Amino acid sequence: MFGGIIMLKKFVVPIIIVGIFFSSLIVYGALELEPIGVLGEGEEWVTPYYVIDSNVSGPTIFIIGGTHGDELAGWHAALKLLDSRLDRGRMVIVPRANMKSVEEEKREIEGDGNLNRCYPGKEDGIPMEQLAFQIFSLIKEIGPDLVLDLHESREFHLVNERYLGQTLIGYSDDMTLWTGLCAIEGINDEIENDIEHFTLLQGPVEGSTTWAVGKYIQVPAFTVETSRKMELSSRINYQLMIVQYILKEFEVNLHWDI
């Protein structure tokens, strides 16, 4: 079924496909949507979340950006998603989850904790444990069919396997991995430069959003990682493209009115 070469290694399933490079328009702003609610009300780390509803029956997609504030493409892409439209289903988006770290463009704020190591969170813990608890509680309340957390890494994974740039990290269950394989086949077919191809990895780090969703809620969850070796505009494009391809596996088409 796959047009590329699939090489199975421990925790790694890369797909290498030579294709045609994409072109697209990047817009850094977002519609002036009213948030549907806020997380951490009354706290320094208060952050809004939004709902984009097609009003057509379909899956619910939960998307998080800004888990780490210095991973710019993730939260820029999440903001751009606020401009998008779905042909079915709905998206719940927390575009700048760790608002303090986003504002300072830092991975985390000293003393607050690393949000992506704090799940499923603690109601009375340190700030990021509290935020993780609130995000995870919202995920459980909404009951999504898919969860995506948008991140970045300092290097291409295909250059140095210690880094995660251009990877899709999924929880190790058959449905998640199959969804990831299909999405990566699609996006890699559009990428001309081999080094920018995406790789599917299994086994998200313990304490991450993806790990907690896979372990406790058991729905497909992915961490998206782009490489900061590329220009910001390219990284945002890749974030949006991989989201589009994953949603296609749920028979949801994502588009922008330009």
Summary of the structure (lengths in Angstrom):
residues: 258
radius of gyration: 16.9
end to end distance: 33.9
largest distance: 51.5
contacts: 936
relative contact order: 0.20
helix: 31%
strand: 23%
